[in-house]
Amino acid sequence: MLDIGQVHRTEYELGFDRSMQVIIAEAPGRVHFLGERGEKDTGIYLSAAIDRNINVAISARKDNSFRFYAADFGERKRSTPTNLKYKREDRWANYIKTAIFVFSSMGVPVKGLNFSICGNIPQQVGLASSTAIETAAAAALRSFYHVQLGDLELAQRLYDAHTELFGSAADPADYQICLLARKNQFLFIDISASEVEKIKSPLSGFHIVLVDSRVPRAGVEAELSVRRTDTLKGLQLLSKKRDGSSFKDFASTDLLEVLGDFPEQVRRRTMHIVQEIHRVYDARDALQRGDIAGLCRTIFHSHESLRDLYETSCPEVDWLFKRAQEIEGSAGSRMIGQGFGGCIYTILRKDQVEEYKSRLEEYERIFGFRPAIYDVKIGTGARILPQKEKVHADIANK
Protein backbone atom coordinates (compact mmCIF):
# COMPACT_ATOMS: atom_id res chain seq x y z
CA MET A 1 0.00 0.00 0.00
CA LEU A 2 1.13 3.56 -0.64
CA ASP A 3 2.49 5.59 2.27
CA ILE A 4 -0.64 7.74 2.52
CA GLY A 5 1.04 10.12 4.93
CA GLN A 6 3.77 10.90 2.42
CA VAL A 7 1.24 11.05 -0.42
CA HIS A 8 -0.83 13.54 1.56
CA ARG A 9 2.18 15.72 2.35
CA THR A 10 3.34 15.68 -1.26
CA GLU A 11 -0.14 16.48 -2.53
CA TYR A 12 -0.81 19.43 -0.23
CA GLU A 13 2.41 20.76 1.31
CA LEU A 14 3.71 24.12 0.09
CA GLY A 15 6.49 24.47 2.62
CA PHE A 16 5.30 27.54 4.52
CA ASP A 17 6.14 28.11 8.15
CA ARG A 18 2.87 27.06 9.75
CA SER A 19 2.81 23.80 11.77
CA MET A 20 -0.05 21.42 11.05
CA GLN A 21 -0.49 17.76 11.83
CA VAL A 22 -1.75 15.10 9.46
CA ILE A 23 -4.09 12.57 11.05
CA ILE A 24 -4.15 9.15 9.37
CA ALA A 25 -6.78 6.52 10.07
CA GLU A 26 -7.04 2.97 8.80
CA ALA A 27 -10.18 0.81 8.44
CA PRO A 28 -10.44 -2.79 7.21
CA GLY A 29 -12.45 -4.69 4.67
CA ARG A 30 -14.52 -7.58 5.93
CA VAL A 31 -15.82 -11.02 5.04
CA HIS A 32 -19.26 -12.27 6.02
CA PHE A 33 -18.40 -15.94 6.47
CA LEU A 34 -22.08 -16.75 7.01
CA GLY A 35 -25.27 -14.71 6.96
CA GLU A 36 -25.40 -11.84 4.46
CA ARG A 37 -28.97 -12.45 3.29
CA GLY A 38 -32.40 -11.49 4.57
CA GLU A 39 -33.35 -8.35 6.44
CA LYS A 40 -30.47 -5.95 7.13
CA ASP A 41 -32.12 -4.54 10.26
CA THR A 42 -32.54 -7.99 11.87
CA GLY A 43 -29.65 -9.86 10.27
CA ILE A 44 -27.43 -12.42 11.97
CA TYR A 45 -23.84 -12.78 10.77
CA LEU A 46 -20.59 -14.58 11.40
CA SER A 47 -17.97 -12.17 10.13
CA ALA A 48 -14.43 -10.87 10.55
CA ALA A 49 -12.28 -8.00 9.40
CA ILE A 50 -9.44 -8.80 7.01
CA ASP A 51 -5.93 -7.40 6.85
CA ARG A 52 -6.71 -5.29 3.78
CA ASN A 53 -7.42 -1.68 4.55
CA ILE A 54 -8.36 1.81 3.43
CA ASN A 55 -6.20 4.65 4.77
CA VAL A 56 -7.50 8.20 5.00
CA ALA A 57 -5.27 11.17 5.85
CA ILE A 58 -6.69 14.57 6.80
CA SER A 59 -5.27 17.98 7.54
CA ALA A 60 -6.53 21.54 7.82
CA ARG A 61 -6.85 24.09 5.01
CA LYS A 62 -6.72 27.89 5.11
CA ASP A 63 -10.14 28.18 3.47
CA ASN A 64 -13.44 26.42 4.33
CA SER A 65 -13.60 23.99 1.40
CA PHE A 66 -13.08 20.24 1.31
CA ARG A 67 -10.56 18.77 -1.12
CA PHE A 68 -10.43 15.03 -1.75
CA TYR A 69 -7.61 13.10 -3.40
CA ALA A 70 -7.65 9.37 -4.28
CA ALA A 71 -4.00 8.39 -4.62
CA ASP A 72 -4.76 5.02 -6.23
CA PHE A 73 -6.66 6.68 -9.08
CA GLY A 74 -4.92 10.06 -9.20
CA GLU A 75 -8.37 11.67 -8.94
CA ARG A 76 -9.38 14.88 -7.18
CA LYS A 77 -12.83 16.00 -6.03
CA ARG A 78 -14.04 18.97 -4.02
CA SER A 79 -17.00 20.14 -1.97
CA THR A 80 -18.03 22.76 0.61
CA PRO A 81 -19.87 22.62 3.95
CA THR A 82 -22.95 24.21 2.31
CA ASN A 83 -22.97 21.81 -0.65
CA LEU A 84 -22.40 18.53 1.15
CA LYS A 85 -24.66 16.21 -0.83
CA TYR A 86 -24.47 13.05 -2.89
CA LYS A 87 -23.23 13.56 -6.44
CA ARG A 88 -22.95 10.60 -8.75
CA GLU A 89 -19.85 12.01 -10.42
CA ASP A 90 -18.07 12.25 -7.05
CA ARG A 91 -18.08 8.44 -6.75
CA TRP A 92 -15.64 7.48 -3.92
CA ALA A 93 -15.69 11.00 -2.44
CA ASN A 94 -19.35 10.54 -1.50
CA TYR A 95 -18.24 8.06 1.16
CA ILE A 96 -15.97 10.67 2.74
CA LYS A 97 -18.91 13.07 2.70
CA THR A 98 -20.84 10.52 4.79
CA ALA A 99 -18.21 10.80 7.53
CA ILE A 100 -18.24 14.60 7.35
CA PHE A 101 -22.03 14.55 7.61
CA VAL A 102 -21.83 12.52 10.84
CA PHE A 103 -19.89 15.20 12.66
CA SER A 104 -21.46 18.27 11.10
CA SER A 105 -24.90 16.92 12.12
CA MET A 106 -23.57 16.76 15.70
CA GLY A 107 -22.68 20.43 15.63
CA VAL A 108 -18.95 19.93 15.08
CA PRO A 109 -17.68 22.81 12.88
CA VAL A 110 -16.24 20.60 10.15
CA LYS A 111 -14.74 22.80 7.44
CA GLY A 112 -11.49 23.53 5.67
CA LEU A 113 -10.02 20.04 5.30
CA ASN A 114 -7.88 18.06 2.88
CA PHE A 115 -8.55 14.32 2.56
CA SER A 116 -6.24 11.82 0.88
CA ILE A 117 -7.22 8.18 0.46
CA CYS A 118 -5.59 4.97 -0.68
CA GLY A 119 -6.10 1.27 0.01
CA ASN A 120 -5.66 -2.33 -1.01
CA ILE A 121 -9.18 -3.77 -0.53
CA PRO A 122 -10.38 -5.41 -3.76
CA GLN A 123 -13.44 -3.47 -4.89
CA GLN A 124 -16.94 -4.56 -5.89
CA VAL A 125 -16.46 -8.17 -4.75
CA GLY A 126 -18.32 -8.04 -1.44
CA LEU A 127 -15.56 -6.90 0.95
CA ALA A 128 -17.20 -3.60 2.03
CA SER A 129 -14.50 -1.27 0.70
CA SER A 130 -16.97 1.64 0.68
CA THR A 131 -17.76 1.12 4.37
CA ALA A 132 -14.03 1.14 5.07
CA ILE A 133 -13.71 4.55 3.39
CA GLU A 134 -16.54 5.96 5.48
CA THR A 135 -15.19 4.47 8.69
CA ALA A 136 -11.56 5.49 8.15
CA ALA A 137 -12.64 9.06 7.37
CA ALA A 138 -14.91 9.11 10.45
CA ALA A 139 -12.16 7.76 12.70
CA ALA A 140 -9.77 10.42 11.41
CA LEU A 141 -12.33 13.19 11.99
CA ARG A 142 -13.12 11.89 15.48
CA SER A 143 -9.45 12.13 16.36
CA PHE A 144 -8.89 15.44 14.57
CA TYR A 145 -11.73 17.19 16.44
CA HIS A 146 -11.25 15.23 19.70
CA VAL A 147 -14.89 14.12 19.72
CA GLN A 148 -15.90 11.78 22.55
CA LEU A 149 -17.89 9.21 20.58
CA GLY A 150 -17.90 5.47 21.23
CA ASP A 151 -17.52 2.92 18.45
CA LEU A 152 -21.08 1.58 18.65
CA GLU A 153 -22.55 5.08 18.53
CA LEU A 154 -20.25 6.01 15.65
CA ALA A 155 -21.36 2.88 13.77
CA GLN A 156 -25.01 3.86 14.18
CA ARG A 157 -24.36 7.46 13.15
CA LEU A 158 -22.49 6.34 10.04
CA TYR A 159 -25.39 4.06 9.11
CA ASP A 160 -27.87 6.92 9.57
CA ALA A 161 -25.70 9.39 7.64
CA HIS A 162 -25.22 6.98 4.75
CA THR A 163 -28.98 6.41 4.56
CA GLU A 164 -29.67 10.14 4.45
CA LEU A 165 -26.90 11.06 2.01
CA PHE A 166 -27.35 8.15 -0.43
CA GLY A 167 -31.10 7.72 -0.01
CA SER A 168 -30.66 3.99 0.65
CA ALA A 169 -29.60 1.96 3.65
CA ALA A 170 -26.23 0.28 3.99
CA ASP A 171 -25.68 -2.84 6.08
CA PRO A 172 -25.41 -1.84 9.76
CA ALA A 173 -23.28 -4.92 10.48
CA ASP A 174 -20.53 -3.61 8.20
CA TYR A 175 -19.93 -0.54 10.36
CA GLN A 176 -19.84 -2.64 13.53
CA ILE A 177 -17.28 -5.00 12.03
CA CYS A 178 -15.18 -2.13 10.73
CA LEU A 179 -15.00 -0.51 14.16
CA LEU A 180 -15.17 -3.42 16.63
CA ALA A 181 -13.14 -6.16 14.93
CA ARG A 182 -9.97 -7.42 16.56
CA LYS A 183 -7.08 -9.46 15.19
CA ASN A 184 -7.72 -13.22 15.09
CA GLN A 185 -11.33 -12.87 16.27
CA PHE A 186 -14.59 -13.69 14.55
CA LEU A 187 -17.64 -11.57 15.28
CA PHE A 188 -21.09 -13.03 15.88
CA ILE A 189 -23.48 -10.17 15.16
CA ASP A 190 -27.21 -10.07 15.88
CA ILE A 191 -28.47 -6.72 14.61
CA SER A 192 -31.95 -6.87 16.17
CA ALA A 193 -30.55 -7.73 19.60
CA SER A 194 -27.68 -5.21 19.31
CA GLU A 195 -25.35 -8.10 20.13
CA VAL A 196 -21.73 -8.34 19.04
CA GLU A 197 -19.83 -11.33 20.41
CA LYS A 198 -16.11 -11.75 19.83
CA ILE A 199 -14.91 -15.33 19.33
CA LYS A 200 -11.23 -16.22 19.30
CA SER A 201 -10.32 -17.88 16.03
CA PRO A 202 -9.16 -21.52 16.28
CA LEU A 203 -7.72 -21.25 12.75
CA SER A 204 -4.16 -20.23 13.59
CA GLY A 205 -2.81 -22.90 11.26
CA PHE A 206 -5.05 -21.88 8.37
CA HIS A 207 -5.01 -19.28 5.60
CA ILE A 208 -7.97 -17.55 3.99
CA VAL A 209 -7.79 -17.38 0.20
CA LEU A 210 -10.12 -15.03 -1.66
CA VAL A 211 -10.69 -15.67 -5.35
CA ASP A 212 -12.40 -13.08 -7.53
CA SER A 213 -14.04 -15.01 -10.36
CA ARG A 214 -13.95 -11.91 -12.62
CA VAL A 215 -17.30 -12.93 -14.09
CA PRO A 216 -19.11 -9.98 -15.77
CA ARG A 217 -22.13 -9.17 -13.64
CA ALA A 218 -24.64 -7.35 -15.85
CA GLY A 219 -28.23 -7.53 -14.64
CA VAL A 220 -27.36 -8.48 -11.07
CA GLU A 221 -29.54 -5.80 -9.46
CA ALA A 222 -32.63 -7.04 -11.31
CA GLU A 223 -32.01 -10.60 -10.11
CA LEU A 224 -31.46 -9.43 -6.54
CA SER A 225 -34.68 -7.42 -6.70
CA VAL A 226 -36.58 -10.60 -7.56
CA ARG A 227 -35.07 -12.36 -4.55
CA ARG A 228 -35.90 -9.47 -2.24
CA THR A 229 -39.49 -9.61 -3.45
CA ASP A 230 -39.60 -13.39 -2.91
CA THR A 231 -38.17 -13.18 0.61
CA LEU A 232 -40.56 -10.39 1.58
CA LYS A 233 -43.43 -12.53 0.33
CA GLY A 234 -42.07 -15.50 2.27
CA LEU A 235 -41.90 -13.49 5.48
CA GLN A 236 -45.45 -12.24 4.97
CA LEU A 237 -46.73 -15.79 4.48
CA LEU A 238 -44.81 -17.05 7.52
CA SER A 239 -46.28 -14.27 9.64
CA LYS A 240 -49.78 -15.37 8.68
CA LYS A 241 -49.09 -18.91 9.86
CA ARG A 242 -47.10 -18.24 13.05
CA ASP A 243 -46.42 -15.29 15.33
CA GLY A 244 -43.33 -13.38 14.25
CA SER A 245 -42.14 -10.30 12.40
CA SER A 246 -38.64 -11.30 11.25
CA PHE A 247 -37.00 -14.44 9.90
CA LYS A 248 -35.20 -14.85 13.21
CA ASP A 249 -38.59 -15.42 14.86
CA PHE A 250 -39.09 -18.52 12.71
CA ALA A 251 -35.67 -20.10 13.24
CA SER A 252 -37.18 -22.84 15.42
CA THR A 253 -40.14 -23.46 13.09
CA ASP A 254 -40.69 -26.81 11.36
CA LEU A 255 -40.19 -25.39 7.87
CA LEU A 256 -41.23 -28.51 5.99
CA GLU A 257 -44.62 -28.30 7.64
CA VAL A 258 -45.09 -24.54 7.33
CA LEU A 259 -43.71 -23.97 3.82
CA GLY A 260 -45.56 -26.81 2.16
CA ASP A 261 -48.13 -24.64 0.36
CA PHE A 262 -45.83 -21.71 -0.51
CA PRO A 263 -45.10 -20.94 -4.17
CA GLU A 264 -42.03 -23.00 -5.04
CA GLN A 265 -39.65 -20.11 -5.68
CA VAL A 266 -40.74 -18.30 -2.52
CA ARG A 267 -40.38 -21.55 -0.57
CA ARG A 268 -36.77 -22.03 -1.70
CA ARG A 269 -35.71 -18.46 -0.90
CA THR A 270 -37.40 -18.56 2.51
CA MET A 271 -35.90 -21.96 3.31
CA HIS A 272 -32.41 -20.63 2.60
CA ILE A 273 -32.72 -17.58 4.85
CA VAL A 274 -34.19 -19.39 7.85
CA GLN A 275 -31.71 -22.27 7.55
CA GLU A 276 -28.85 -19.78 7.20
CA ILE A 277 -29.77 -18.34 10.59
CA HIS A 278 -29.37 -21.84 12.03
CA ARG A 279 -26.03 -22.18 10.28
CA VAL A 280 -24.69 -18.97 11.81
CA TYR A 281 -25.52 -20.27 15.30
CA ASP A 282 -24.02 -23.68 14.45
CA ALA A 283 -20.81 -22.09 13.17
CA ARG A 284 -20.54 -19.90 16.28
CA ASP A 285 -20.83 -22.99 18.47
CA ALA A 286 -18.26 -24.84 16.35
CA LEU A 287 -15.78 -21.98 16.68
CA GLN A 288 -16.25 -21.84 20.44
CA ARG A 289 -15.56 -25.61 20.67
CA GLY A 290 -12.66 -25.45 18.24
CA ASP A 291 -14.60 -27.87 16.02
CA ILE A 292 -13.06 -27.09 12.63
CA ALA A 293 -14.70 -30.06 10.92
CA GLY A 294 -18.11 -28.87 12.10
CA LEU A 295 -17.37 -25.35 10.91
CA CYS A 296 -16.32 -26.72 7.52
CA ARG A 297 -19.57 -28.69 7.06
CA THR A 298 -21.64 -25.64 7.96
CA ILE A 299 -19.81 -23.38 5.52
CA PHE A 300 -20.04 -25.89 2.68
CA HIS A 301 -23.78 -26.33 3.31
CA SER A 302 -24.22 -22.57 3.20
CA HIS A 303 -22.73 -22.31 -0.29
CA GLU A 304 -24.80 -25.24 -1.48
CA SER A 305 -27.90 -23.47 -0.20
CA LEU A 306 -26.94 -20.24 -1.96
CA ARG A 307 -26.50 -22.29 -5.13
CA ASP A 308 -29.60 -24.48 -4.94
CA LEU A 309 -32.17 -22.52 -2.90
CA TYR A 310 -31.32 -18.84 -3.11
CA GLU A 311 -29.81 -19.34 -6.57
CA THR A 312 -27.22 -16.57 -6.57
CA SER A 313 -24.19 -18.62 -7.57
CA CYS A 314 -23.00 -19.31 -11.11
CA PRO A 315 -21.02 -22.08 -12.88
CA GLU A 316 -17.69 -20.28 -12.52
CA VAL A 317 -18.02 -19.78 -8.76
CA ASP A 318 -19.35 -23.32 -8.30
CA TRP A 319 -16.26 -24.62 -10.14
CA LEU A 320 -14.05 -22.74 -7.66
CA PHE A 321 -16.13 -24.14 -4.80
CA LYS A 322 -15.74 -27.69 -6.11
CA ARG A 323 -11.95 -27.36 -6.24
CA ALA A 324 -11.98 -26.40 -2.55
CA GLN A 325 -14.19 -29.37 -1.66
CA GLU A 326 -11.67 -31.69 -3.28
CA ILE A 327 -8.93 -30.71 -0.83
CA GLU A 328 -9.17 -32.94 2.22
CA GLY A 329 -8.96 -31.04 5.48
CA SER A 330 -9.98 -27.62 4.16
CA ALA A 331 -12.13 -25.66 6.59
CA GLY A 332 -14.81 -24.54 4.16
CA SER A 333 -15.52 -22.48 1.08
CA ARG A 334 -18.41 -20.17 0.19
CA MET A 335 -19.31 -17.32 -2.14
CA ILE A 336 -19.58 -13.82 -0.67
CA GLY A 337 -21.14 -10.59 -1.80
CA GLN A 338 -24.14 -10.17 -4.08
CA GLY A 339 -23.46 -13.29 -6.10
CA PHE A 340 -23.75 -14.10 -9.82
CA GLY A 341 -19.97 -14.00 -9.95
CA GLY A 342 -17.83 -12.00 -7.59
CA CYS A 343 -15.72 -13.53 -4.90
CA ILE A 344 -15.43 -16.83 -3.03
CA TYR A 345 -13.41 -17.52 0.12
CA THR A 346 -11.70 -20.78 1.02
CA ILE A 347 -10.12 -21.62 4.39
CA LEU A 348 -7.09 -23.88 4.01
CA ARG A 349 -4.20 -25.19 6.04
CA LYS A 350 -0.98 -23.40 5.21
CA ASP A 351 0.39 -26.47 3.44
CA GLN A 352 -2.70 -26.69 1.20
CA VAL A 353 -2.68 -23.16 -0.23
CA GLU A 354 -0.35 -23.84 -3.15
CA GLU A 355 -2.22 -27.03 -4.02
CA TYR A 356 -5.47 -25.09 -4.19
CA LYS A 357 -3.94 -22.35 -6.31
CA SER A 358 -2.50 -24.92 -8.71
CA ARG A 359 -5.98 -26.38 -9.20
CA LEU A 360 -7.19 -22.95 -10.29
CA GLU A 361 -4.79 -22.84 -13.24
CA GLU A 362 -7.41 -24.49 -15.47
CA TYR A 363 -10.01 -21.84 -14.67
CA GLU A 364 -9.01 -19.35 -17.34
CA ARG A 365 -8.81 -22.02 -20.04
CA ILE A 366 -12.31 -23.28 -19.18
CA PHE A 367 -14.14 -20.00 -18.60
CA GLY A 368 -12.05 -17.34 -20.32
CA PHE A 369 -11.46 -15.20 -17.20
CA ARG A 370 -8.24 -14.94 -15.21
CA PRO A 371 -9.18 -15.11 -11.50
CA ALA A 372 -7.63 -12.68 -9.03
CA ILE A 373 -6.31 -14.44 -5.92
CA TYR A 374 -5.73 -12.76 -2.55
CA ASP A 375 -4.26 -14.24 0.63
CA VAL A 376 -5.75 -12.57 3.70
CA LYS A 377 -5.75 -12.93 7.45
CA ILE A 378 -8.29 -11.93 10.07
CA GLY A 379 -7.53 -8.30 10.81
CA THR A 380 -8.38 -5.59 13.30
CA GLY A 381 -10.82 -2.69 13.32
CA ALA A 382 -10.37 0.99 12.54
CA ARG A 383 -7.48 2.76 14.24
CA ILE A 384 -5.40 5.91 14.14
CA LEU A 385 -1.94 5.25 12.75
CA PRO A 386 0.92 6.52 14.91
CA GLN A 387 2.71 9.61 13.61
CA LYS A 388 6.49 9.62 13.86
CA GLU A 389 6.69 13.35 13.34
CA LYS A 390 4.52 16.41 12.90
CA VAL A 391 4.15 17.86 9.47
CA HIS A 392 5.30 21.47 9.21
CA ALA A 393 3.40 22.92 6.30
CA ASP A 394 0.78 25.36 5.21
CA ILE A 395 -1.99 23.37 3.55
CA ALA A 396 -2.50 24.35 -0.05
CA ASN A 397 -5.52 26.24 -1.33
CA LYS A 398 -5.57 24.22 -4.51
N, C-alpha and C positions, 0 to 999 in steps of 0.2 A: 504494500500500500504506500502511496505517496506520503511524505512527511507534510501533513496538512498545516502544521505550524509554520514551516518554512515557506510553503506555497502561499499561505495567507500573508506572511510578511512581504514576500516578493511581489505579490499582487497589489498590496495597498501601501507599503512603506515608501515615504518620500524623503526620509532622513532628516526631518526637522528636529527641534530640540525638546519636543514635548514627550513625556514618558507615559506610555499607555500599555496596558497588559492585554495579551491575547488569551482568551479562555478557550480551551479545546475540550470538547466532550465526545464520548464514543458510545454508540449504542449498537446492539447486536441484531443480526437476523435471527430467525427462529424456525424450528420444525415442529409442526403438530404431528406427533407420532401416531396418535389416535384422536378421534373426534372430528372436528373440522366440518361437520355437516349439521343441518338442522337449524334451530333458532339461535341467532347470535346472542340474544339477551338471556337465554337460559342454557347455553351450551356447556358441555362437559368435555374437557380436553386432557390429554397427557402430552405434554410439550416440553421443550427445552430450548434455551438460546444456543446458538452455535458461535464458533470463534471466527466468524466473518462479520465485519462491522462497517458502520458509517461513522465518519469523523466530521464534526462540524466545529469550525473555529469562528469566534466572534471578537470584534473589537469596536471601539467607539469611533464615530465620525464627527467632523466639525459641523456638519449640517444635520437636518432632521430626517434625511431619506434613508432607505434601506437599499443596500447593494448586495447582490447575491452572485457568487461565483462557483461554478461546478468545475473543479479541476480536472476530473476525468473526461469531461466533454469539451473543456475550453469555452464554456458558455457563460454569459453574464445576463442577469435579469435585474430589475429594479422595481421599487414600490415606495409608497409613503404611508405614514400613519393614517392619513385621511382617505387613502385609496386601497385599503387592505382587504381585497376581495379575491375570490377565485377567478383566474383567467386561464383559459385552456392553453394559450400560447406560453404561459409561464411554467407549465409542466412541473418539473421537480421543485421549483421555487414555491409552488403552492403549499408544499408540505412544511417548508420553513415558516410560511405565513401562518399555518395552523398553530405552531408553537408561539409565535408573536401574539396571536389572538388570545391565547390562554392568559398571558400575563397582562396584556392591555385591558382585557375584560375584568381583571382583578383590580384595576386602578394603578398598575405599575406604569410609570411614564416611559414606555418602550419607544425609543426614537433614536435616529442617528447611529445606525449600526452597519458594519460590514459582516457578511457571512461568507465563509468559504467551506466547501463540502467536497469530500472524496470518500471512496469506500471500495470494498471488494466483495459485497454481497451480490451474487448472481440475481439479475432482475427478471421479473415477470415469470417466475417459476414457483411461486408459492412460499417464498422465504421472508415475506414481510419487509422488504427493503424500504418501502415508503413509510411504514411505521417507525423504522429505525431512524430515518431522516427527521421525522417529527420529534421523536424522543430525544435524539442527540441535541437538536436545536433547543428543545425545552430544558434539558439538563444544563446546557451552557447558559441559557438565559437565567435560570434559577440561581446559578452560581454567580453570574455577572451582577445581578441585582440583589443578591443576598436575600432571596425570598424564602421564608420558612414555610415549606410546602412538602408534605410527606409523599412518598412514592405512590401510594394507593390513591391519594387525592389528585396527584398530578396525572395519573393514568385516567381517572374519570374525567378530569378537565380536558385532557387531550381528546378523549373520545367525543365529548360534547362539542369541542371546538371544531373537530373534523366534520362532525355532522352538520354544524351550522355553516361552515365555510364551503363544503363540497355539496351540501344538499343531500347527502346519503350517509348512512352509518357505516363506520368501519367495524372491525371485530374487537370488542372490548378486551378479549383475552390477549390480543397481540400487545397492547400497551402494558398489561400486567407482566407478561413474560419479559418484555424489553426492559422493564425497570426492576423487577424482583428476582430475576434469574441469578443463579450462582453457579460457579464452575463445578462440573461433575454432579449436578443435581437436576433431576427431572422435576417438573411442576405438574401436580394434579390441580386442575382449575375447574371449579363449579361456579359459573357466573351468577346463577340465580341465588345461590347461598353465600355469595361473596367470599368463597373459600379458596385459598391458595395454599396447597400443602407441598412442601419441599421434600423430595425423596432422594436420598443418596444413590447415585448410580452404581450398580454392581458390575458395570461393563468396562472396568479398567483395562482389561485385556483385549478390548474390541475397538474397531474403527468404524466410523460412519462414513459411507461413501454415497454421495449424491450424484445422480446421473440425469442430466437434462437431455431428454429424448430429441429435442430440436424439431419436433413435429409442428408444422404450421397449424395454427389454431383458429382459423376463420370460423365464424358462426358459433363460437363457444357460448357467448352471452345468451343467445336464443335457446340453446339446449339447457343451460342452467335455469333460465326462466321457466321452462317446462317443468323442471324438477322442483323448483320452488312452488309452483302451482300445485303439483301433485302432492308434495309434503304438507302444504297448507290444507288441502282437501283431506288428506289422511288424518291430520290432527283434528279437524272438524268432525270427521266421522267417528274417531275414537272418543271424542268428548261427548258424543251423543249416546255412546254405549256405556261408558264408565265415567266416574267423576275425575276431572283433571283438566288442566289448561295448558300443559306443556308436555313434550315427549317424555321428559324425566318422570312425570307422574304415572306413566304407563310402563315403566321399566320392569315392573314385577307382574305385568299382565300376561296371561296365556294368549300369545299373539295368534297362534293357529286357530284358536276358538273365536277370537274377536274379529280377525281380519278375513274370515272365510267368505263373506259376501261383498268385500270391497272390490272395486274395479281392479283388474289385474295389475296394471301399471302403478296405480296408487298403492296397492298392497305391497308390491316389491319395494318401492321407495320408503314406505312407512316401516316395513320390516327392517330395512337396513339401518335406519336412524335409531330405532329403539334397541336393536341388537348391538349397535355401536356403543350406545351408552353402557350396556353390560360389559362390552369389551374394554372400555376405559377403566371401569372398576376392576375387572379381572387383571388387566395389565398393571394397575397400581399395586394390587395385592402380590402379583408375581415379583415386581421390583422390590417390594418390602421384604419378601422371603428370600430374595436372591435367586429366584426360580427362572433362569434364563430360558430353559426349554419351554416353560409355560408362557413366557413373554413372547417367544418366537411363534408359537402356535396362534396366539391371539393376534399378532400383527399380520401373519399370513392370512388368517381368516378375514381380517378387516379388508385387505386388498381384494380378496375373492368376492367379498360382499359388494365392494365398490364396482367391481367388474360385472357381477352377475345380477345384482339387485338394483343398485343405484345407477349402474350403467354409465359411468363417467371415465372408464379406462379406454384404451385403444390397443390395436394389435402390437404397436411398437413398444408401448409401456408393458404390456403383458409379456412380451418376449424378454424384456429386461428382468421382469419379475421371475419368470421361469428359470433364467440363468442363476438367480440368487437361490431359488429353491433347490437347485441341483447341488449346491455346495453344502455338504454335511457339516452341521455344527454352526451354521450361520444363525444369527439371532433375530432374523425377520427382515422383510422387505415389503414396502407399500408405497403406492403413489401418494403425492402430496399436492396441494394447491387445487385449482379449479378442475383439473382433469382434462381429458381429450388431448393428451400429450403432456407437456410439462415435465415435471421432475419426479423421480422415484428415489427413495432412500433404501439403503441396505446396510445392516449391521453385521460386521464380520470380525472374526479374530484377526489379529495383526498378520498372522501367517497365511491368511486366505485372501488378502486384498489383491495381490498380484494375480492370483488364479482367477478371481472374479473379473478383473480388468482384461485379462487375456481372453476370456470368453466373450467379451464385448467387441472384440476385433471384427467379428462377422457382421455386426449390426449395420455398418454403413453399406456393405455389399448387398445386404438383404433389403434394406429399407431406403437407402439413398441419402441418409442424413448421418453426419458425423456427430456422435454424442459428446457432450461436454461433461467431464468427470471432475468432481471436487471431493477431496478428503477434508472432513471437518471433525471437530471435537465439540463436546458440550461446553459452552462458554458461559460468560458472566454477563450481568445486566449493565445498564448504562452507568457511566462513571466519568468523572473529570480527570483528564490526563494530567499528570504532574508537569509543571513548568520548570525547566532548569534555570531559566533566566527571564527577566522582564524584557519586554520589547520596547526600545526607546525609539519612538517614531510619531510623527503626526500622520493621522490616517487620511488617505487621499480623498479629495472631493472629485471623484472621477465621474 
